[in-house]
Amino acid sequence: MDFLKIVIDTYPIFLKGMLLTFQLTAIAVLIAIVIGLFFAFLKISPVKILQYIADLYIFVVRGTPLIVQIFIFYYGLTSINLPSFWAVALGLAFHNGAYIAEIFRGSIQSVDRGQMEAGRSLGMSMSLTMRRIILPQAFKRALPPLGNQFIIAVKDSSLASFIGMYELFSVATTLGSNNFDYMTYLLVVAIYYLVLVFVFTIIVNIIEKRLAVSD
């Protein structure tokens, strides 16, 4: 009963933290999709130098911790006075963009080459064929791993607490330090993360079912 009372009493402050976490993740994921699609096109480009640029970006992201990347955006861009929200959002986007690039690359390359040739034979340009024929199929195939990547981004957003953002994890640690009861508030915040992950999962499942109609 004491645990339930704590959940009820702290609901308003945890709700604010959850909304901030959701906003942070949503913006980061949208930017990451753009970044990922851009580097996916570089990866499948026939121009070697563009492939090397994409490979270097993916190598750097995979080879360095996310927290280091966030700190670089926060402390390394102090000359433009980047707010902490955007430092974390860009750090998450930069990090997730590399994995999304590989997801898109694999999905695009999994579409049969004959479909590009068929589009070209109908008089469509390469970019138009890619946009109208290849990408819709690639996005459909990429959706399940993209959903997993979005869920990872939700949990990774907890690193925002290290630069002073009052998101979910920071709320839990602050309340825990005030009451010297970290375990209770960590269990509470775990529930809120589960709710966020559940919401993202439902959204992805709905999109998958909508796209499955064409099957």
Disulfide bonds with the S-S distance in Angstrom:
none
